[in-house]
């Protein structure tokens, strides 16, 4: 386990790859860094990949805190300063995507390209249920109310140990932490901030997502035509796990692109080995 001390608290992170442009992966409102590991392994020949656990998640400090969007933006910047990372790319899922966008808007010189995955742009609109109801749906201990847990268990992950660890990280979360995170997400509205975003942004949404409303993709297409929005029609909330070949190659193309739009190619849907792509 790799960790640093940030503001007198233990911040857990992992790094895969020793060369190439750095990219930091940010997890969502449940889970941990661990579900990014297959993607990190895939891109590690070309990129130095980091993933960290926000306060309250995974192996990071779980003492009482705000557990909010602004706090996680500060955590990200503090991590970069501590690691000597002056400028990085970002990939964020759900909450992690919101952190990525807000950080890049407030500190444009620190961030290159941004990929967001099933990320709420207008929290109250993206997740149209009461905070308490959402908490019950995400973290309810009795089946079948625990939608997140069901989704995680249904995903086909090649490495069974990784899947078990993802499930363990999800089941060990404190409801107090998730409640505060969800409250922060629901009150966040990035619509007025996005016109100030200087970083190239690729926003990925999934047609079968049962957590974040599909309307967020339409909102971005209608109001922010300079941003790129792509839709994965076969995926649920975790495209990097249930369509890894498509997702990983899309990410690599985006990181390598020079201002040209990226697109999902038909041949990506066929499973190929990483060596064939490299």
Buried (B, 14 or more C-beta within 10 A) or exposed (E): EEBBEBEEBBBBBBBBBEEBBBBBBBBBBBBBBBBBBBBBBBBBBBBBBBBBBBBBBBBBBBEEBBBBBEBBBBBBBBBBEEBEBEEBBBBBBBBBBBBBBBBBBBBEEBBBBBBBBBBBBBBBBBBEEEBEEBBBBBBBEEEEBBBBBEBBEEBEBEEEEBBEBBBEBBBEBBEEBBBBBBBBBBEBBBEEBBEEBEBBBBBBBBEEBEBBBBBBBEBBBEEBEEBBBBBBEEBBBBBBBBBBBBBBBBBBBBBEBEEEEBEBEEEBEEEEEBEEEE
